[in-house]
Amino acid sequence: MRSSTHRKWTRRSSLFAALMLAGPLVAGPLDEPHLDIIPRTDEEAGRIARVTQPDEDFTKPAKFEELPAGAATVRVRNTADAFSDPSGNITFENELKFKVGNGLFRKIWVSSPSSTLASDGLGPLFNARSCQRCHIKDGRGHPPEDGDDNAVSMFLRVSIPDDAAAITEIEEYLGTAPDPTYGTQLQDHALPGIPAEYRMQIAYEEIPVELSGGQVASLRSPTYTAADLGYGPLHADAMLSPRVAPQMIGLGLLEAIPAADILAWEDPGDADGDGISGRANIVWSVEYDMPMLGRFGLKAGTPTVREQSAGAFAGDIGISNPLFADPFGECTTIQDACQTAPHGDGDDREFEVDAEGLDLVTFYSRNLGVPARRDVAAPQVLRGKQVFHQTGCASCHRPKFVTHRLNDQPEQSFQLIWPYTDMLLHDMGEGLADNRPEARANGREWRTPPLWGIGLTGRVSGHTYFLHDGRARSLLEAVLWHGGEAQTARDTVAAMPPDDRAALIAYLESL
């Protein structure tokens, strides 16, 4: 009997052909102005269709499965630097460019005025003083530990409903506006003399979950409070969403997946009846002034690595740049002391980080290498792979894509990659809902996160906290939080024999 993943793949192949013939279904999502694309030939399209078919032989690893990033895969380091190597196929010249970008990614920004003109402009409100402070060792952030108020790699997004802000060029776009006092995210740090916006408080409730074989797991359910608000109350309709900094590996490869390949997996009406109804987030690009396919961020709210990097500079650190030019970052008009404080865009600088600096950080972010798989032929891992597919996990965590052929990005060009994501939005149930929309994503939807490298989280980040807010303390807890479209798969995992559950976790840890 063919799996639901195989049936969906067969349907997807015909949809892909229809998309290529019919063009965009909504304004813009097939346009990819950020990429210099060499069109595929018919012969290449046939090869791609063959190599991306779902695996059905679980007695041995699939061909090239140990190379999740294709030729860009890097060796596995037995240190916390396992996510910090450049693409395995990078040229000598581009490796130098990568290292310069790394320097900017790690740079500690300081307040203005400063004698170090290339590094001033911090804040005045901020969440961190460098990119690296949030994306620790290029890996996952974490919620504050017990008794520790340090939320440096986590913050709260905020917005209010605003139907008038809906973008008419994008179907089903959900209009929101910044909180009039606090903007679009809350900053818990500020320069001297300027109040910080808040202090994050998290309270957890432990929820026992019975599993087969007499096992019991415990899930911690968080409640978030924006305490010690520095500028008065939030808007009465403010919607808060906790966000932990995600890992950075493989971003350039995700950006190079053809939009048509992603859109062909959409199934908003669940036409095939498998309970999975993924859909794309279509967002407005600040850089290109047009609708584009959302790819990055926990709700796929940003279309490109460059725009994601620019937004983080402005929102997280308060650093102006060519895409987000306000020198005061996220400060609102109500926060006048913040807006009028000294900034780092004086002298001969138009922005606190210029286009060259933004491009270098973008290049670095695109080229953080994905480590090779481990233990791909181990019997328990192979059994776990079979469980992964038969349980339906691969319906959303799609294993394989082939990237575009690209003229100017050899590292990302025409690679068979194994990211374990469909890049689409899915309803994950009330338990994981943040009840805050973002572009077309509603308050219960999240983008399927890539799973590559997930088994190295403990080595890189020093913890095993998962999901958008780090509530899950293990991979098993992360699975058990799945609801909505994933409820059936989650219940299957809870009810399966303990040995199969252990095999599934072993497989995930090998990724």
Protein Blocks (a to p, Z undefined) as FASTA:
>chain_A
ZZfklmmmmmmmmmmmmmmmnopfbghjlpcfkbccddddfklmmmmmmmmpccfbfkbc
cehklmmnljmpccddfbfklmmcccfkbcfklmmmmmmmmmmmmpccdddddfblmlgo
ghjbcfbfbfklmmgghiacddddehiabfklgccddddddfklpcfklghiacddddfk
lojadcfbdcehiacfbdcdddddddddddehhiacdddddddddehifnbpadfkbccd
ddddddfehklmmmmpcfklmmmmgcfkomnonopacdddddddfklopacddfbdjkop
afbfklmmmmmmmmmnopacfklmcfnlmacfklmmlmmmccfkehjbfbfbdfklmmmm
mmmmmmcccdddehklgmklmmmmmmmmmnommmmmgfbacddddfklmklgopacdehp
ghiacdebjklpgoiaehjbcfkbccdddfehklmmmmmnopacedjkomagbfklmmmm
pghjlmmmmmmmmmmcfklmmmmmmmmmmZZ
